[in-house]
Structure formats: structure tokens, C-alpha cells
Amino acid sequence: MTGIRRTAATLTDGRATALSALWRAALALLLLCGIGLLPWLSRTDPARTVLKARAADRDPTPEVLDAIRRELDLDAGPLHLLGHWLGGLAHGDAGTSWLSGTAVAPMVAQALGFSLLLMAGALTVAVATAGAVCARTLWLGARRRPLPRGAGSGGALLAALPEFLLATVLAAVIGVRLGWLPAVGWYGWPWLPLPALALGLPVGAALGRILDDVLPGAFAEPWAKAAVARGIPAGRIARQALRRAVPGVLPNLGLFVVGFTGGAVAVEQVFDIPGLGRLTLQAALAQDLPVLQTGTLVLIVFATAAGGLARLAARLLLGPALRDGDLPTLHRPSGPPARALPLLYGAVLLAVVALGALRDPMALDTAARLDGPSWQHPFGTDALGRDLLARVGHGALTTLALALAVSACALAAGLLLGMVPRLAGGLVETANAVPPVLAGLLVAGTAGAGPYTPALAVGAVAWAPLAAHTAALLH
């Protein structure tokens, strides 16, 4: 009887795996079709865009544009081009670049190699940062000492830093002003630390926050109390707590790994790294479809592999208990949350917005251009002499309203989709494989340019980490 049940369970798992693979393949094909339609969705002439990318100073005469259309077979339509490209893939041919005329496969492979090296460095920084964020909880929990009521605010501030801002500061301060490390270029190992720090620090802080939030639940389980009572060393208890808590972080780690590889467009631009993210950005802006489609396909395959490895690692860490559904979800033990620092940060933000809203952001004072902070201009002035506090205050109102709306929608979508992991798995991996700039171009091409288009583009991919984390917690 037990053998029959195991056979039935194996058949069910095999059927579910096959359906999941078909679902992921369908999503990948749908995304590639959307990319193939990008020039037509954006209502621009692809021949004109290619000509501008090839030779910006050349006049777009009808004869020149017709020659480009014949060369690239644009008149045949996007479906014909997509079918021709997919047919070439079956024979190992990804086509040639519309801009340079060179083979696409070697170009993408070289860019992927640079991105994988950057990913390895950023992942090392992220793991070290995550360990530093949750080190205090590990040390206290393994010794049954009172744990902090909430995660530290330092990790939250670091996780909230935009990668492009951190990259700019690191390049300007460490690379240029102090001269400790090379700031721009990609010529060897000395050029790796700064971009790896720019990518790895925020991600490591975010992972550390997630891990720090579930570790108290692991230390509150009966096995941890029994281990302390038996005198088991604190280091061994800490390792077992990590083994219990890490599987809930692995799905997000898989998403971040893919983001390191293809979504690090801003960091690659700042440090002039010829990686896959930068290559797909340039291809998207120039509408070089063979390069863009091949790069996106590589990212989709990489995202699927990363998701599969994350699920496999979770099974290896938790063993049969995960398969049998015997593990409860980890929760931080209930207690009064820390409110002092969040209230302080909120009060400072409201004060800045309120003081800025009372000032005129458009008032010009050419005699005070680029002034430093003063009593009259607490944040200084810009190149036109406008008060920066006023500009920040007025701009923050719109930005915060849009951010709250997008965050609420992303949270709702992430929670709902995370409760249906078989449906959400492929969606999460596909959405995470799309570089942010490409997502913006696809949304802009579909919805048109407008003040809310950036918010739609962010919302189109922001739900993916939330859905992955929800599914991991429920699993």
C-alpha cells in the first residue's frame, strides 16, 4: 500500500513538473513575442531607429530607410522576424546584430561572462553583509538571551539605497577622490570591488533583514530549547537555526542573483562594464531585436535555473520534512515592536516635506547659483538658484503618493500570487528576468508615454520578490 502511494505521488509530481515546464516555456515565448513587437508597439519606424544608432549624422532619406528595411526584412512583419530568429536558434544561430552586423551569440556570451564575474563578486558581498546584519540575532538566540524586538534600522537604510546612487558615491569618493581603487573600466580584478559593493551591499542588507526576521522563530522552536538544555554548543545551535531559516530566503536570493546578472544596468553604466545588462539596454534603445531577444532569452534560462537551484537547495537543507509538510511557518515571537526610530524617521521626513512645501520651488535667484546649505537655503541651491528644499518638498509629495500606490498594488499582487505557487513560479522567474529598462520600454510602448508610465513599469516587476517570499513562507 505504501509503495502504491509513493508511485502515485511520483506520478503526480512528474505531471506537475511537466505542466510547470510548459507554463514557463509559454511565458518565455510570450515575452519574446512582446520584445519582437517592441518597435511596432512604440509606434516608431525601426528602420529610422537603426539608422540613428548606426550613423546619427546621416539623413533619413526614403531611399536609405528602404534599403535598411530590405536589408533587415522589416517589411515582412514582426511575426516573420520572430519565426526566422526562433528557427535559427534551433540550429544554434542567434542571428546577426542589426547595428554591427556581427554574430549575436559570441557577443552575448562575452557579455554574460563579464556579468557572471560581477555576479560572483556581488554575491560574496551580499552574503557577508547579510551575515553582518543578522549576526547579533544569531549570537543572542544561540545562547537563549533576549532578542531585539525588531530588525535594526541600519540594515533598512542600507537596503533602501538605490544602486546607481551607491555606485556613483563609491566611484566618486573611493575611486576618484581617494584613488584607492579604479573607478571606471573593466580590465582585471582591481576593477571588481567597487561595482560588487554597489550591487551587493543593498541586496545583502535586504536578505539580512529577511533572515533576521525569521531567525527568532527558529530559536523559539522546541528543538532549540532542548538543545540549550542539553548543553549543545552555541555555534552548533546557530548553524541549525540558519539551516532552518535559510530556505525561506533562498527564493529571494535566486531573484537577486538574476538581478546581478542582467538587471545591473545602472551599475554597469556607471562603471563602464560591458555586461549583459548594459548590452540589453543598448539593444533595447537601438531596437536591435536579435541582440535584445537573445539576451532576454539567456536571462530567462538563467532565471529558471536559479529558481530550480533555490528549490533544490531548500529541499536539501530541510530534507523529508519539507516534502511531508511537517514544518511550521517561522514567525517572529510576538512582542511590542520598536517604534522610536521609525517614528523619528517619519517625523524628519514630514518636517522636510512640510518645510519644502511652504517654499516656492520655481523662484530663481541667479546670484545664489550652486550655493551651499545656509539658513536661507537649508539644502543649498541648484544651477539656476532655485531652493533645493522647496524642490525636494514639492517633488516628494508626488513621489511618495505614487510610491505608496505602487507598493500597495505590488504587495497585494505578491501576496495573492504567492498563495498560488504553481502559477506564480514561472511568472516570478519571467518577470525577474526582464531588465527594468526593458520593462519600462514595453510598458511605455503598450500604455504610451505619460506621467504614470514609470509607476506602471515599476509595478509590472515589483511584485515578483514579494510573491517569491510569500510562496517560500507558505511552503
C-alpha positions as CSV (number, residue, x, y, z in Angstrom):
1,M,0.0,0.0,0.0
2,T,2.8,2.4,0.8
3,G,4.5,1.6,-2.5
4,I,1.3,2.4,-4.4
5,R,1.1,5.7,-2.6
6,R,4.7,6.5,-3.4
7,T,4.2,5.6,-7.0
8,A,1.1,7.8,-7.2
9,A,2.9,10.7,-5.6
10,T,5.8,10.3,-8.0
11,L,3.4,10.3,-11.0
12,T,1.7,13.4,-9.6
13,D,5.0,15.2,-9.1
14,G,6.1,14.3,-12.6
15,R,2.9,15.6,-14.1
16,A,3.1,18.8,-12.1
17,T,6.8,19.3,-13.2
18,A,5.9,18.8,-16.8
19,L,3.0,21.3,-16.6
20,S,5.3,23.8,-14.8
21,A,7.9,23.4,-17.6
22,L,5.2,24.0,-20.3
23,W,4.0,27.1,-18.4
24,R,7.4,28.6,-18.1
25,A,8.1,27.9,-21.8
26,A,4.8,29.6,-22.8
27,L,5.7,32.6,-20.7
28,A,9.1,32.9,-22.2
29,L,7.7,32.7,-25.7
30,L,5.1,35.3,-24.8
31,L,7.8,37.6,-23.5
32,L,9.9,37.1,-26.6
33,C,6.9,37.9,-28.8
34,G,6.4,41.1,-26.9
35,I,10.0,42.0,-27.4
36,G,9.7,41.3,-31.1
37,L,6.7,43.6,-31.3
38,L,8.6,46.4,-29.4
39,P,9.4,48.6,-32.5
40,W,5.8,48.4,-33.6
41,L,4.3,48.8,-30.1
42,S,6.3,52.0,-29.6
43,R,4.9,53.3,-32.9
44,T,8.3,54.2,-34.2
45,D,9.9,53.3,-37.5
46,P,12.6,50.6,-36.7
47,A,14.5,51.5,-39.9
48,R,14.8,55.1,-38.7
49,T,15.9,53.9,-35.2
50,V,18.5,51.5,-36.6
51,L,19.9,54.3,-38.9
52,K,20.2,56.7,-36.0
53,A,22.1,54.1,-34.0
54,R,24.4,53.3,-36.9
55,A,25.1,56.8,-38.1
56,A,23.4,59.6,-36.2
57,D,24.6,62.3,-38.6
58,R,23.1,60.6,-41.8
59,D,19.9,62.0,-43.2
60,P,17.0,59.5,-43.1
61,T,16.0,59.8,-46.7
62,P,13.4,57.4,-48.1
63,E,16.0,55.6,-50.2
64,V,18.2,55.0,-47.1
65,L,15.3,53.8,-45.0
66,D,14.0,51.5,-47.7
67,A,17.5,50.0,-48.1
68,I,17.6,49.2,-44.3
69,R,14.1,47.7,-44.5
70,R,15.1,45.4,-47.3
71,E,18.4,44.5,-45.5
72,L,16.7,43.6,-42.3
73,D,13.5,42.2,-44.0
74,L,11.4,44.6,-41.8
75,D,8.5,44.7,-44.4
76,A,7.8,41.0,-43.6
77,G,6.4,42.0,-40.2
78,P,7.4,41.1,-36.6
79,L,5.9,37.6,-36.6
80,H,8.1,36.6,-39.6
81,L,11.2,38.1,-38.0
82,L,10.4,36.2,-34.7
83,G,9.8,32.9,-36.6
84,H,13.1,33.3,-38.5
85,W,15.0,34.1,-35.3
86,L,13.5,31.1,-33.5
87,G,14.2,28.8,-36.5
88,G,17.8,29.9,-36.4
89,L,18.0,29.1,-32.6
90,A,17.1,25.5,-33.4
91,H,20.3,25.3,-35.4
92,G,22.5,27.2,-32.9
93,D,22.3,30.5,-34.8
94,A,21.1,33.6,-32.9
95,G,21.3,35.8,-35.9
96,T,23.4,38.9,-36.5
97,S,23.2,42.3,-34.9
98,W,21.2,44.9,-36.9
99,L,23.7,47.6,-35.9
100,S,27.1,46.0,-36.3
101,G,26.4,43.0,-38.5
102,T,28.4,40.7,-36.2
103,A,27.1,37.4,-34.9
104,V,24.9,37.8,-31.8
105,A,25.9,34.6,-29.9
106,P,29.6,35.4,-29.3
107,M,28.6,39.0,-28.3
108,V,26.0,37.8,-25.7
109,A,28.4,35.1,-24.4
110,Q,31.2,37.6,-23.8
111,A,28.8,40.0,-22.0
112,L,27.4,37.1,-20.0
113,G,30.9,36.2,-18.8
114,F,31.6,39.7,-17.5
115,S,28.2,39.7,-15.8
116,L,28.8,36.3,-14.2
117,L,32.1,37.5,-12.7
118,L,30.4,40.7,-11.4
119,M,27.6,38.5,-10.0
120,A,30.1,36.3,-8.1
121,G,31.7,39.4,-6.5
122,A,28.3,40.9,-5.7
123,L,27.0,37.7,-4.2
124,T,30.1,37.4,-2.0
125,V,29.5,40.9,-0.7
126,A,25.8,40.2,-0.3
127,V,26.3,37.1,1.8
128,A,28.9,38.8,4.0
129,T,26.5,41.8,4.5
130,A,23.6,39.5,5.3
131,G,25.7,37.7,7.9
132,A,26.7,41.0,9.5
133,V,23.1,42.2,9.7
134,C,21.8,39.0,11.5
135,A,25.0,38.3,13.5
136,R,23.6,39.8,16.7
137,T,20.4,37.7,16.5
138,L,22.4,34.6,15.9
139,W,24.7,35.2,18.8
140,L,21.9,36.1,21.3
141,G,19.5,33.4,20.1
142,A,22.0,30.6,20.3
143,R,22.6,31.5,24.0
144,R,18.9,31.9,24.9
145,R,19.3,35.6,25.6
146,P,16.7,38.2,24.9
147,L,16.4,39.1,21.2
148,P,15.9,42.5,19.8
149,R,12.3,43.4,19.3
150,G,12.8,44.4,15.7
151,A,15.4,44.4,12.9
152,G,17.9,47.2,13.0
153,S,17.3,50.4,11.2
154,G,20.8,50.4,9.7
155,G,20.1,47.4,7.5
156,A,16.8,49.0,6.3
157,L,18.6,52.3,5.4
158,L,21.3,50.3,3.5
159,A,18.7,48.2,1.7
160,A,16.8,51.3,0.6
161,L,19.9,52.9,-1.1
162,P,19.5,53.0,-4.9
163,E,22.2,51.0,-6.6
164,F,23.0,53.9,-9.0
165,L,23.4,56.3,-6.1
166,L,25.7,54.0,-4.2
167,A,27.7,53.3,-7.3
168,T,28.1,57.0,-8.0
169,V,29.3,57.7,-4.5
170,L,31.7,54.8,-4.4
171,A,33.2,55.8,-7.8
172,A,33.5,59.5,-6.8
173,V,34.8,59.0,-3.3
174,I,36.9,55.8,-3.3
175,G,37.8,55.7,-7.0
176,V,38.4,59.4,-7.8
177,R,38.9,61.4,-4.6
178,L,40.8,58.8,-2.6
179,G,42.2,56.9,-5.5
180,W,42.2,53.6,-3.6
181,L,40.6,51.6,-6.5
182,P,40.0,52.1,-10.2
183,A,36.7,53.9,-10.7
184,V,35.8,53.2,-14.4
185,G,36.5,50.3,-16.7
186,W,36.8,46.5,-16.7
187,Y,40.4,45.4,-17.2
188,G,41.0,42.9,-14.3
189,W,40.4,42.1,-10.7
190,P,41.2,45.5,-9.3
191,W,38.1,46.9,-11.1
192,L,35.8,44.4,-9.5
193,P,35.4,45.5,-5.8
194,L,33.6,48.9,-6.3
195,P,30.8,47.6,-8.6
196,A,30.5,44.4,-6.4
197,L,30.0,46.6,-3.4
198,A,27.4,48.8,-5.2
199,L,25.4,45.8,-6.1
200,G,26.0,43.6,-3.1
201,L,25.5,45.9,-0.1
202,P,21.8,46.8,-0.7
203,V,20.9,43.2,-1.6
204,G,22.8,41.8,1.4
205,A,21.1,44.2,3.7
206,A,17.7,43.2,2.3
207,L,18.5,39.5,2.7
208,G,19.9,40.0,6.2
209,R,16.7,41.8,7.2
210,I,14.5,38.9,5.9
211,L,16.8,36.4,7.7
212,D,16.9,38.4,10.9
213,D,13.1,38.5,10.9
214,V,12.7,34.7,10.8
215,L,15.6,33.6,12.9
216,P,13.8,34.4,16.2
217,G,11.1,32.0,15.1
218,A,13.7,29.3,14.6
219,F,15.2,29.9,18.1
220,A,11.7,29.7,19.6
221,E,11.0,26.2,18.4
222,P,11.2,23.3,20.8
223,W,14.3,21.8,19.3
224,A,16.3,25.0,20.1
225,K,15.2,25.0,23.7
226,A,16.0,21.3,24.1
227,A,19.4,21.8,22.5
228,V,20.3,24.6,25.0
229,A,19.0,22.4,27.9
230,R,21.3,19.5,26.8
231,G,24.3,21.8,26.7
232,I,24.9,21.7,22.9
233,P,27.5,24.4,21.9
234,A,26.0,27.7,20.8
235,G,27.8,27.6,17.5
236,R,26.1,24.3,16.5
237,I,22.7,25.7,17.6
238,A,23.3,28.8,15.5
239,R,24.2,26.6,12.4
240,Q,21.0,24.6,12.8
241,A,18.9,27.7,13.2
242,L,20.4,29.0,9.9
243,R,19.6,25.7,8.3
244,R,16.0,26.1,9.4
245,A,15.7,29.7,8.4
246,V,17.7,30.0,5.2
247,P,15.3,28.1,2.9
248,G,12.8,31.0,3.4
249,V,15.4,33.3,2.0
250,L,16.6,31.2,-1.0
251,P,13.9,32.2,-3.4
252,N,14.7,35.9,-3.0
253,L,18.4,35.0,-3.2
254,G,17.7,33.4,-6.6
255,L,15.9,36.5,-7.8
256,F,18.8,38.7,-6.7
257,V,21.3,36.5,-8.4
258,V,19.4,37.0,-11.7
259,G,19.3,40.7,-11.0
260,F,23.0,40.8,-10.5
261,T,23.5,39.2,-13.9
262,G,21.0,41.2,-16.2
263,G,19.4,43.8,-14.1
264,A,22.5,45.7,-13.0
265,V,22.2,48.2,-15.8
266,A,22.8,51.3,-13.7
267,V,25.9,49.9,-12.1
268,E,27.3,48.7,-15.4
269,Q,26.7,52.1,-16.9
270,V,28.4,54.0,-14.0
271,F,31.5,51.8,-14.0
272,D,31.5,51.2,-17.8
273,I,31.2,47.4,-17.6
274,P,30.4,45.6,-20.8
275,G,28.0,43.2,-19.2
276,L,24.7,41.7,-20.3
277,G,22.6,44.3,-18.6
278,R,24.3,47.1,-20.4
279,L,24.2,45.2,-23.7
280,T,20.4,44.6,-23.4
281,L,19.9,48.3,-22.6
282,Q,21.8,49.4,-25.6
283,A,20.0,46.9,-27.8
284,A,16.6,48.0,-26.4
285,L,17.3,51.7,-27.0
286,A,18.5,51.0,-30.6
287,Q,15.8,48.3,-31.2
288,D,18.4,45.8,-32.1
289,L,16.0,42.9,-31.9
290,P,18.3,39.9,-32.4
291,V,20.6,41.0,-29.6
292,L,17.7,42.0,-27.3
293,Q,15.8,38.8,-27.8
294,T,18.9,36.6,-27.4
295,G,20.0,38.5,-24.2
296,T,16.5,38.2,-22.8
297,L,16.3,34.5,-23.6
298,V,19.6,33.9,-21.8
299,L,18.3,35.8,-18.8
300,I,15.0,33.7,-18.8
301,V,17.0,30.5,-18.9
302,F,19.3,31.7,-16.1
303,A,16.3,32.8,-14.0
304,T,14.7,29.4,-14.4
305,A,17.9,27.6,-13.5
306,A,18.4,29.9,-10.5
307,G,14.8,29.2,-9.3
308,G,15.3,25.5,-9.7
309,L,18.6,25.5,-7.8
310,A,17.0,27.6,-5.0
311,R,14.2,25.0,-4.6
312,L,16.7,22.1,-4.7
313,A,18.8,23.8,-2.1
314,A,15.7,24.2,0.2
315,R,14.9,20.5,-0.2
316,L,18.5,19.5,0.6
317,L,18.6,21.8,3.7
318,L,15.2,20.7,5.2
319,G,15.1,17.1,3.9
320,P,12.0,14.9,4.1
321,A,10.2,17.3,6.5
322,L,9.7,19.8,3.6
323,R,8.2,17.1,1.3
324,D,5.9,15.8,4.0
325,G,4.7,19.3,5.0
326,D,5.6,18.8,8.7
327,L,7.4,22.1,9.1
328,P,5.5,25.1,10.6
329,T,6.0,28.5,9.2
330,L,8.5,30.6,11.0
331,H,7.2,33.7,12.8
332,R,9.0,36.2,15.0
333,P,7.7,35.8,18.6
334,S,5.0,38.3,19.4
335,G,6.1,41.3,21.4
336,P,5.9,45.1,21.4
337,P,7.5,46.4,18.2
338,A,10.2,49.0,18.3
339,R,8.6,52.3,17.4
340,A,11.1,55.0,18.4
341,L,13.3,55.1,15.3
342,P,10.5,54.6,12.7
343,L,8.6,57.5,14.3
344,L,11.7,59.6,14.4
345,Y,12.4,58.9,10.7
346,G,8.8,59.6,9.8
347,A,8.8,62.9,11.7
348,V,12.0,64.1,9.9
349,L,10.5,63.2,6.5
350,L,7.3,65.0,7.3
351,A,9.2,68.0,8.5
352,V,11.3,68.2,5.3
353,V,8.2,67.8,3.1
354,A,6.2,70.4,5.1
355,L,9.0,73.0,5.2
356,G,9.7,72.5,1.5
357,A,6.0,72.7,0.6
358,L,5.9,76.2,2.1
359,R,8.6,77.5,-0.2
360,D,8.4,78.4,-3.9
361,P,10.3,75.7,-6.0
362,M,10.3,77.8,-9.1
363,A,11.8,81.1,-7.7
364,L,15.0,81.9,-9.5
365,D,18.0,83.7,-7.9
366,T,20.9,83.7,-10.3
367,A,23.1,85.4,-7.7
368,A,22.8,82.3,-5.5
369,R,23.5,79.6,-8.0
370,L,25.0,76.4,-6.6
371,D,25.2,77.9,-3.1
372,G,25.9,75.5,-0.2
373,P,23.5,75.0,2.7
374,S,22.6,78.1,4.7
375,W,19.8,79.4,6.9
376,Q,18.1,80.9,3.9
377,H,18.6,77.8,1.8
378,P,19.0,74.8,4.2
379,F,19.7,72.3,1.4
380,G,21.5,74.8,-0.9
381,T,20.5,75.8,-4.4
382,D,20.7,74.3,-7.9
383,A,22.4,75.6,-11.0
384,L,19.5,78.1,-11.6
385,G,19.5,79.4,-8.0
386,R,16.3,77.5,-7.0
387,D,15.9,76.4,-3.4
388,L,16.6,72.7,-3.2
389,L,14.5,72.2,0.0
390,A,11.5,73.6,-1.9
391,R,12.1,71.3,-4.8
392,V,12.5,68.3,-2.6
393,G,9.4,69.1,-0.6
394,H,7.2,69.6,-3.6
395,G,8.6,66.7,-5.5
396,A,8.3,64.3,-2.5
397,L,4.6,64.8,-2.4
398,T,4.0,63.3,-5.8
399,T,6.8,60.7,-5.5
400,L,5.6,59.4,-2.1
401,A,2.0,59.2,-3.3
402,L,3.0,57.2,-6.3
403,A,5.4,55.1,-4.3
404,L,2.7,54.2,-1.8
405,A,0.2,53.3,-4.5
406,V,2.7,51.1,-6.4
407,S,3.9,49.5,-3.1
408,A,0.3,48.7,-2.1
409,C,-0.5,47.2,-5.6
410,A,2.8,45.2,-5.6
411,L,2.1,43.9,-2.1
412,A,-1.4,42.8,-3.0
413,A,-0.3,41.1,-6.2
414,G,2.7,39.5,-4.4
415,L,0.5,38.1,-1.6
416,L,-2.2,36.8,-4.0
417,L,0.2,35.2,-6.5
418,G,2.4,33.8,-3.7
419,M,-0.5,31.8,-2.4
420,V,-0.7,30.0,-5.8
421,P,3.0,28.9,-6.2
422,R,2.5,26.7,-9.2
423,L,1.1,29.6,-11.1
424,A,3.4,32.2,-9.7
425,G,6.7,30.3,-10.1
426,G,7.0,30.8,-13.8
427,L,5.6,34.4,-13.6
428,V,8.1,35.3,-10.9
429,E,11.1,34.0,-12.8
430,T,10.0,35.5,-16.1
431,A,9.3,38.9,-14.6
432,N,12.6,38.9,-12.7
433,A,14.5,38.1,-15.9
434,V,13.3,41.3,-17.6
435,P,15.8,44.1,-17.1
436,P,14.0,47.2,-15.6
437,V,14.7,49.4,-18.6
438,L,13.2,46.8,-21.0
439,A,10.1,46.5,-18.7
440,G,9.8,50.3,-18.9
441,L,10.1,50.3,-22.7
442,L,7.5,47.5,-23.0
443,V,5.1,49.3,-20.7
444,A,5.7,52.7,-22.5
445,G,5.1,51.0,-25.9
446,T,1.9,49.5,-24.7
447,A,0.4,52.2,-22.5
448,G,2.1,55.2,-24.1
449,A,4.3,57.9,-22.6
450,G,2.8,59.7,-19.6
451,P,3.3,60.8,-16.0
452,Y,2.2,57.4,-14.7
453,T,4.1,55.2,-17.1
454,P,7.1,54.9,-14.8
455,A,4.9,53.8,-12.0
456,L,3.3,51.1,-14.2
457,A,6.7,49.9,-15.3
458,V,7.9,49.6,-11.7
459,G,4.6,47.9,-10.6
460,A,4.9,45.4,-13.5
461,V,8.0,43.8,-11.9
462,A,8.0,44.9,-8.2
463,W,5.6,42.2,-7.1
464,A,8.0,39.3,-8.0
465,P,10.2,39.3,-4.8
466,L,7.1,39.6,-2.6
467,A,5.4,36.6,-4.4
468,A,8.6,34.6,-4.1
469,H,8.9,35.3,-0.4
470,T,5.2,34.6,0.3
471,A,5.4,31.2,-1.5
472,A,8.6,30.4,0.4
473,L,7.0,31.2,3.8
474,L,3.9,29.1,3.0
475,H,6.0,26.2,1.6
